Amino acid sequence: MFDIDGTLFRWQLYHELVFEIKSRGHFSEQEAEALDQAFVAWQGKFTSWHDYEFLVMETITRHLTEIAPKALEEAASHVVERSGHKIYGYTAKLLKKLQTEGYYCLALSASQQEIAEKFADKYSFDDCVAAVYEREGDNYTGNHSRVVHGHKRELLEAYLADHKEIGLTLDDSVAVGDSASDISMLEMVDRPIAFNPSSELLEAAMKHGWKVVVERKNIAYELEGADGHFVLARTDQF
């Protein structure tokens, strides 16, 4: 299982999609400027990630019923075509290795299904489970029919139950995540990897003794727990 945003993809698919929708004129000038200013403020450490992300999510949610599903899908395709190559070396290499070994590879993303699925297809995932906006005919209702953030454990359990016929199990399973929302998923598998972890995930990794990987530029540093702290186990270059 791979979380996508910040784990394989070097940014946030959700955010790229919202800014692409902005560039296509679906928001007012004031709202578009507010998004740009919030992004710059977050980059400059003048506002928190939480506040910036909340504005991104609130803006698209407020306008969702005004955006045709086809328009959102076209924007998603454009984002993946333009930015889909921006991936981390360590997780890309790990994904290919697992695919070569015959693993069933599942993308589990809090971004919209419309964009997460296109990204997952680009890298030959077997399936993708992401956030779903409820549709009624040719329009969005403004509601979610599937929320992934905070629900990864239950979604994964349901996925395994629904795919018993193909023999999926968690034996020797691998999961990669980068934030607190991935902890429940990582707790389920045999080989959890905390990749460029948030402070919350780093704390959980320390508690459970999970592998931690930090990638900077063209080097990935694999860290392993030892006596209440992490030590460098190996490095990998790309």
Buried (B, 14 or more C-beta within 10 A) or exposed (E): BBBBBBBBBBEBBBBBBBBBBBEBEBBEEEBBEBBEBBBEBBEEEEBEEEEBBEBBBEBBBEBBBEBEBEEBBBBBBBBBEEBBEEBBBBBEBBBEEBBEEEBBBBBBBBBBBBBBBBBBEEBEBBEBBBBBBEEEEEBBEBEBEEEBEEBBBEBBEEBBEEBEEEEBEBEEBBBBBBBBBBBBBBBBBEEBBBBBBBEEBBBBBBEEEBBBBBBEEEEBBBBEBEEEEBEEBEEBEE
